[in-house]
Amino acid sequence: MIKFLFLLVFLFSSIVTAKINPALWQIEHQGQVSYLFGSMHIGQASWYPLNNHIEQAFKASDSLVVELDMTRHEERVQAEMFLPAGQNISQHLSNQTYQKLLKFLSTEKIPHHAIASLKPWALTNTLAVLPFLKLGLTPAWGIDAQMLTRAKQSAKPLIELETVEFQLNLLSTMFADEEALLETITMPADESLALLQAWQIGDLSAIEKMLKQQMSDQQYQMMLVERNVTWVKRLKGLLNNKQRLFIVVGAAHLVGKDGVPALLRQQGIKVSRLQ
């Protein structure tokens, strides 16, 4: 059901290289130029500084636009991830799924107590990221995290497209069932490897193809299309105010006819890929 969990990070580290060349778009509207860039939520130090044209685009922008500044909501998110006192994950899984989970934890040398009190959706998302953390990738070096840090250091205004309540509801809805957990602990790493390779060289066609293979119609609509439509309405309003924006959203949101670039064009806004 949700092999696309790894699309949330688009990462695999054994072939991560220092030189990356991801896609960047230029937006021209009412005499102002803005930029649109796809984010990886986990990364490594060797990615930085980014290519010069990306760095210059960021510097030339008046405001940074992100999905959500998670650093402002860490306490709220962490509180929502845990089960009520006295409950543990075994009470929320079938015995068969729980036994598979225990086997996975043993194989990966993950202490049971480290995950015992997580809600199912939080456990699924945590286990999706752990393999990459073990290989040296960290959220602190993710594209969005780095851009947020730099924006705050330079006092660049920050605009959030979503609320923490929305994202928590989305995660708890999409990743709450046992099938989500089972696919997370059995997904081959080479599937995310292919996604990283595509992102590194800006191969949007490959990313779009993998999205369609790994997401159900419902997931595609809820995780991507509906959010993209909402974001474009908000972005159009910002662009109409003649703001020069540097927009950073997950790379999966930028491909195909339902991606943000295509939807902006439908609104009569000029969008062109720079690389």
C-alpha beads as a LAMMPS data file, in Angstrom:
LAMMPS data file: protein, C-alpha beads

275 atoms
274 bonds

1 atom types
1 bond types

-500.0 500.0 xlo xhi
-500.0 500.0 ylo yhi
-500.0 500.0 zlo zhi

Masses

1 110.0

Atoms # bond

1 1 1 0.000 0.000 0.000
2 1 1 2.578 2.603 0.931
3 1 1 5.880 1.744 -0.618
4 1 1 6.010 5.467 -1.293
5 1 1 6.955 6.096 2.359
6 1 1 10.523 6.379 1.180
7 1 1 9.401 9.055 -1.264
8 1 1 9.131 11.248 1.802
9 1 1 12.899 11.335 1.942
10 1 1 14.003 10.252 -1.575
11 1 1 17.215 8.945 -0.104
12 1 1 19.713 6.110 -0.096
13 1 1 23.224 6.814 1.051
14 1 1 25.663 4.275 -0.323
15 1 1 25.847 6.129 -3.637
16 1 1 25.172 9.661 -2.439
17 1 1 27.723 11.883 -4.097
18 1 1 28.986 15.336 -3.296
19 1 1 27.899 16.672 -6.694
20 1 1 24.154 16.926 -7.139
21 1 1 22.230 18.666 -9.883
22 1 1 18.518 18.642 -8.947
23 1 1 15.866 20.499 -10.911
24 1 1 15.123 24.174 -10.307
25 1 1 12.274 26.223 -11.794
26 1 1 11.986 29.960 -12.417
27 1 1 8.615 31.659 -11.973
28 1 1 7.938 34.973 -13.720
29 1 1 4.834 36.926 -12.735
30 1 1 3.972 40.622 -12.762
31 1 1 7.560 41.647 -13.385
32 1 1 9.012 39.653 -10.513
33 1 1 11.089 36.462 -10.543
34 1 1 10.638 33.657 -8.017
35 1 1 12.059 30.128 -7.792
36 1 1 10.740 26.635 -7.070
37 1 1 13.002 23.877 -5.729
38 1 1 12.338 20.266 -4.697
39 1 1 13.354 19.289 -1.175
40 1 1 14.960 16.207 0.316
41 1 1 14.046 16.001 3.997
42 1 1 17.272 14.220 4.952
43 1 1 20.721 14.898 3.564
44 1 1 24.436 15.145 4.132
45 1 1 26.971 17.943 4.497
46 1 1 28.736 17.212 1.212
47 1 1 25.701 18.487 -0.722
48 1 1 26.525 22.042 0.332
49 1 1 26.984 24.616 -0.909
50 1 1 24.444 23.835 -3.610
51 1 1 25.083 24.733 -7.243
52 1 1 25.785 28.422 -7.710
53 1 1 22.574 29.209 -9.602
54 1 1 20.532 27.724 -6.723
55 1 1 22.494 29.692 -4.150
56 1 1 22.049 32.902 -6.143
57 1 1 18.333 32.293 -6.568
58 1 1 17.933 31.904 -2.811
59 1 1 19.887 35.082 -2.102
60 1 1 17.848 37.066 -4.638
61 1 1 14.515 36.097 -3.081
62 1 1 12.642 38.211 -0.541
63 1 1 10.966 35.342 1.316
64 1 1 11.360 31.604 1.840
65 1 1 8.238 29.449 1.370
66 1 1 8.149 25.943 2.888
67 1 1 5.531 23.300 3.576
68 1 1 6.003 23.731 7.327
69 1 1 8.731 24.952 9.646
70 1 1 8.858 21.820 11.781
71 1 1 11.412 23.363 14.152
72 1 1 8.627 25.581 15.487
73 1 1 6.438 22.588 16.279
74 1 1 8.820 19.907 17.560
75 1 1 7.245 19.611 21.013
76 1 1 3.736 19.347 19.579
77 1 1 4.747 16.715 17.028
78 1 1 6.651 14.610 19.552
79 1 1 3.718 14.702 21.965
80 1 1 1.352 13.468 19.250
81 1 1 3.652 10.577 18.301
82 1 1 3.261 8.691 21.582
83 1 1 0.504 6.428 22.851
84 1 1 -1.352 7.255 26.079
85 1 1 0.399 6.257 29.288
86 1 1 0.125 2.531 29.976
87 1 1 -0.285 1.529 26.338
88 1 1 2.301 0.007 24.022
89 1 1 2.503 -0.796 20.333
90 1 1 1.713 -4.505 20.831
91 1 1 -1.830 -3.538 21.833
92 1 1 -2.392 -1.847 18.479
93 1 1 -1.113 -4.585 16.166
94 1 1 -2.215 -8.112 15.356
95 1 1 0.023 -10.794 16.828
96 1 1 1.265 -11.724 13.345
97 1 1 2.318 -8.169 12.537
98 1 1 3.822 -7.694 15.976
99 1 1 5.983 -10.813 15.582
100 1 1 7.240 -9.530 12.214
101 1 1 8.032 -6.217 13.853
102 1 1 10.015 -7.935 16.609
103 1 1 12.009 -9.873 14.016
104 1 1 12.762 -6.646 12.140
105 1 1 13.880 -4.888 15.317
106 1 1 16.168 -7.793 16.180
107 1 1 17.707 -7.863 12.706
108 1 1 18.281 -4.117 12.716
109 1 1 19.479 -4.139 16.337
110 1 1 16.855 -1.593 17.359
111 1 1 15.907 -1.813 21.068
112 1 1 12.235 -2.598 21.544
113 1 1 11.889 0.013 24.255
114 1 1 12.884 2.705 21.773
115 1 1 9.671 2.246 19.783
116 1 1 7.290 0.530 22.219
117 1 1 5.268 3.634 23.064
118 1 1 4.963 5.069 19.534
119 1 1 1.606 5.243 17.782
120 1 1 1.429 3.048 14.661
121 1 1 1.729 5.968 12.206
122 1 1 4.705 7.387 14.109
123 1 1 6.386 3.987 14.257
124 1 1 5.963 3.532 10.507
125 1 1 7.513 6.898 9.732
126 1 1 10.325 6.419 12.233
127 1 1 11.324 3.039 10.824
128 1 1 11.223 4.431 7.277
129 1 1 13.950 6.922 8.175
130 1 1 16.136 4.892 10.537
131 1 1 18.129 2.993 7.864
132 1 1 19.290 6.270 6.389
133 1 1 20.212 7.720 9.775
134 1 1 22.386 4.652 10.352
135 1 1 24.221 5.408 7.112
136 1 1 25.065 8.969 8.055
137 1 1 22.210 11.023 6.639
138 1 1 20.440 13.415 8.987
139 1 1 17.400 15.719 8.907
140 1 1 19.671 18.637 9.819
141 1 1 21.267 18.425 6.349
142 1 1 17.969 18.122 4.484
143 1 1 17.314 20.791 1.846
144 1 1 14.402 22.382 3.666
145 1 1 16.184 22.345 7.036
146 1 1 19.241 24.056 5.582
147 1 1 17.174 26.677 3.789
148 1 1 15.208 27.376 6.974
149 1 1 18.413 27.818 8.943
150 1 1 19.854 30.215 6.399
151 1 1 16.638 32.204 6.155
152 1 1 16.577 32.703 9.911
153 1 1 20.243 33.676 9.987
154 1 1 19.667 36.356 7.346
155 1 1 16.271 37.461 8.724
156 1 1 14.581 36.415 5.484
157 1 1 10.794 36.238 6.041
158 1 1 9.324 32.729 6.243
159 1 1 5.966 31.609 4.849
160 1 1 4.405 28.237 5.705
161 1 1 1.969 26.575 3.299
162 1 1 0.446 24.207 5.858
163 1 1 -0.277 23.966 9.569
164 1 1 1.131 21.406 11.958
165 1 1 -2.431 20.231 12.644
166 1 1 -2.946 19.462 8.959
167 1 1 0.279 17.510 8.617
168 1 1 -0.295 15.501 11.789
169 1 1 -3.789 14.588 10.636
170 1 1 -2.479 13.580 7.211
171 1 1 0.261 11.379 8.662
172 1 1 -2.014 9.719 11.187
173 1 1 -4.606 9.046 8.485
174 1 1 -2.308 7.726 5.765
175 1 1 0.082 5.652 7.898
176 1 1 -2.145 4.263 10.625
177 1 1 -2.838 0.758 9.345
178 1 1 -0.762 -2.400 9.714
179 1 1 -0.185 -2.707 5.992
180 1 1 1.735 0.557 6.086
181 1 1 4.028 -0.790 8.787
182 1 1 4.523 -4.137 7.062
183 1 1 5.519 -2.569 3.766
184 1 1 7.931 -0.243 5.547
185 1 1 9.845 -3.057 7.226
186 1 1 9.962 -5.195 4.068
187 1 1 10.653 -2.576 1.396
188 1 1 13.918 -3.175 -0.521
189 1 1 16.336 -0.284 -0.186
190 1 1 17.089 -0.303 -3.913
191 1 1 13.668 1.196 -4.627
192 1 1 14.624 4.380 -2.789
193 1 1 18.079 4.193 -4.368
194 1 1 16.509 4.691 -7.792
195 1 1 14.580 7.700 -6.513
196 1 1 17.681 9.358 -5.168
197 1 1 19.518 8.834 -8.427
198 1 1 16.639 10.449 -10.314
199 1 1 16.547 13.455 -7.971
200 1 1 20.308 13.976 -8.088
201 1 1 20.265 14.456 -11.853
202 1 1 16.865 16.134 -12.073
203 1 1 15.196 13.229 -13.916
204 1 1 11.559 14.188 -13.401
205 1 1 10.187 11.528 -15.741
206 1 1 11.787 8.785 -13.671
207 1 1 10.429 10.258 -10.438
208 1 1 6.928 10.528 -11.901
209 1 1 7.044 6.926 -13.117
210 1 1 8.062 5.636 -9.691
211 1 1 5.373 7.669 -7.978
212 1 1 2.697 6.088 -10.144
213 1 1 4.094 2.619 -9.496
214 1 1 4.325 2.979 -5.733
215 1 1 1.229 4.996 -4.807
216 1 1 -2.423 4.024 -4.906
217 1 1 -4.892 6.450 -6.484
218 1 1 -6.081 7.519 -3.027
219 1 1 -2.560 8.147 -1.792
220 1 1 -1.682 10.094 -4.922
221 1 1 -4.728 12.316 -4.500
222 1 1 -4.368 12.926 -0.756
223 1 1 -0.607 13.203 -0.473
224 1 1 0.076 15.097 -3.684
225 1 1 -2.775 16.404 -5.843
226 1 1 -5.015 17.892 -3.164
227 1 1 -2.125 19.572 -1.415
228 1 1 -0.654 20.873 -4.679
229 1 1 -3.982 22.484 -5.621
230 1 1 -4.214 24.160 -2.216
231 1 1 -0.613 25.367 -2.368
232 1 1 -1.003 26.855 -5.849
233 1 1 -3.965 28.949 -4.695
234 1 1 -1.840 30.304 -1.873
235 1 1 1.208 30.828 -4.085
236 1 1 -0.803 32.697 -6.693
237 1 1 -1.923 35.157 -4.039
238 1 1 1.657 35.678 -2.874
239 1 1 2.891 36.131 -6.433
240 1 1 0.100 38.629 -7.145
241 1 1 1.528 40.712 -4.304
242 1 1 4.762 40.902 -6.316
243 1 1 6.827 39.006 -3.770
244 1 1 10.065 37.360 -4.899
245 1 1 9.806 33.875 -3.426
246 1 1 12.130 30.914 -3.010
247 1 1 9.722 27.985 -2.695
248 1 1 10.947 24.692 -1.240
249 1 1 8.587 21.705 -1.207
250 1 1 9.021 17.946 -1.442
251 1 1 10.328 16.873 -4.844
252 1 1 7.354 14.553 -5.415
253 1 1 5.104 17.624 -5.620
254 1 1 6.828 19.017 -8.683
255 1 1 6.361 16.357 -11.351
256 1 1 3.702 15.608 -13.943
257 1 1 0.441 17.259 -14.900
258 1 1 -0.629 17.469 -11.253
259 1 1 2.658 18.981 -10.067
260 1 1 3.028 22.529 -8.802
261 1 1 4.809 23.826 -11.965
262 1 1 2.013 22.511 -14.221
263 1 1 -0.729 23.870 -11.958
264 1 1 0.906 27.302 -11.824
265 1 1 0.997 27.374 -15.628
266 1 1 -2.723 26.618 -15.666
267 1 1 -3.169 29.821 -13.656
268 1 1 -1.443 31.828 -16.383
269 1 1 1.859 32.073 -14.513
270 1 1 5.059 31.582 -16.498
271 1 1 7.153 28.703 -15.143
272 1 1 10.321 27.467 -16.812
273 1 1 12.858 24.904 -15.766
274 1 1 16.358 26.306 -15.380
275 1 1 18.133 22.917 -15.277

Bonds

1 1 1 2
2 1 2 3
3 1 3 4
4 1 4 5
5 1 5 6
6 1 6 7
7 1 7 8
8 1 8 9
9 1 9 10
10 1 10 11
11 1 11 12
12 1 12 13
13 1 13 14
14 1 14 15
15 1 15 16
16 1 16 17
17 1 17 18
18 1 18 19
19 1 19 20
20 1 20 21
21 1 21 22
22 1 22 23
23 1 23 24
24 1 24 25
25 1 25 26
26 1 26 27
27 1 27 28
28 1 28 29
29 1 29 30
30 1 30 31
31 1 31 32
32 1 32 33
33 1 33 34
34 1 34 35
35 1 35 36
36 1 36 37
37 1 37 38
38 1 38 39
39 1 39 40
40 1 40 41
41 1 41 42
42 1 42 43
43 1 43 44
44 1 44 45
45 1 45 46
46 1 46 47
47 1 47 48
48 1 48 49
49 1 49 50
50 1 50 51
51 1 51 52
52 1 52 53
53 1 53 54
54 1 54 55
55 1 55 56
56 1 56 57
57 1 57 58
58 1 58 59
59 1 59 60
60 1 60 61
61 1 61 62
62 1 62 63
63 1 63 64
64 1 64 65
65 1 65 66
66 1 66 67
67 1 67 68
68 1 68 69
69 1 69 70
70 1 70 71
71 1 71 72
72 1 72 73
73 1 73 74
74 1 74 75
75 1 75 76
76 1 76 77
77 1 77 78
78 1 78 79
79 1 79 80
80 1 80 81
81 1 81 82
82 1 82 83
83 1 83 84
84 1 84 85
85 1 85 86
86 1 86 87
87 1 87 88
88 1 88 89
89 1 89 90
90 1 90 91
91 1 91 92
92 1 92 93
93 1 93 94
94 1 94 95
95 1 95 96
96 1 96 97
97 1 97 98
98 1 98 99
99 1 99 100
100 1 100 101
101 1 101 102
102 1 102 103
103 1 103 104
104 1 104 105
105 1 105 106
106 1 106 107
107 1 107 108
108 1 108 109
109 1 109 110
110 1 110 111
111 1 111 112
112 1 112 113
113 1 113 114
114 1 114 115
115 1 115 116
116 1 116 117
117 1 117 118
118 1 118 119
119 1 119 120
120 1 120 121
121 1 121 122
122 1 122 123
123 1 123 124
124 1 124 125
125 1 125 126
126 1 126 127
127 1 127 128
128 1 128 129
129 1 129 130
130 1 130 131
131 1 131 132
132 1 132 133
133 1 133 134
134 1 134 135
135 1 135 136
136 1 136 137
137 1 137 138
138 1 138 139
139 1 139 140
140 1 140 141
141 1 141 142
142 1 142 143
143 1 143 144
144 1 144 145
145 1 145 146
146 1 146 147
147 1 147 148
148 1 148 149
149 1 149 150
150 1 150 151
151 1 151 152
152 1 152 153
153 1 153 154
154 1 154 155
155 1 155 156
156 1 156 157
157 1 157 158
158 1 158 159
159 1 159 160
160 1 160 161
161 1 161 162
162 1 162 163
163 1 163 164
164 1 164 165
165 1 165 166
166 1 166 167
167 1 167 168
168 1 168 169
169 1 169 170
170 1 170 171
171 1 171 172
172 1 172 173
173 1 173 174
174 1 174 175
175 1 175 176
176 1 176 177
177 1 177 178
178 1 178 179
179 1 179 180
180 1 180 181
181 1 181 182
182 1 182 183
183 1 183 184
184 1 184 185
185 1 185 186
186 1 186 187
187 1 187 188
188 1 188 189
189 1 189 190
190 1 190 191
191 1 191 192
192 1 192 193
193 1 193 194
194 1 194 195
195 1 195 196
196 1 196 197
197 1 197 198
198 1 198 199
199 1 199 200
200 1 200 201
201 1 201 202
202 1 202 203
203 1 203 204
204 1 204 205
205 1 205 206
206 1 206 207
207 1 207 208
208 1 208 209
209 1 209 210
210 1 210 211
211 1 211 212
212 1 212 213
213 1 213 214
214 1 214 215
215 1 215 216
216 1 216 217
217 1 217 218
218 1 218 219
219 1 219 220
220 1 220 221
221 1 221 222
222 1 222 223
223 1 223 224
224 1 224 225
225 1 225 226
226 1 226 227
227 1 227 228
228 1 228 229
229 1 229 230
230 1 230 231
231 1 231 232
232 1 232 233
233 1 233 234
234 1 234 235
235 1 235 236
236 1 236 237
237 1 237 238
238 1 238 239
239 1 239 240
240 1 240 241
241 1 241 242
242 1 242 243
243 1 243 244
244 1 244 245
245 1 245 246
246 1 246 247
247 1 247 248
248 1 248 249
249 1 249 250
250 1 250 251
251 1 251 252
252 1 252 253
253 1 253 254
254 1 254 255
255 1 255 256
256 1 256 257
257 1 257 258
258 1 258 259
259 1 259 260
260 1 260 261
261 1 261 262
262 1 262 263
263 1 263 264
264 1 264 265
265 1 265 266
266 1 266 267
267 1 267 268
268 1 268 269
269 1 269 270
270 1 270 271
271 1 271 272
272 1 272 273
273 1 273 274
274 1 274 275
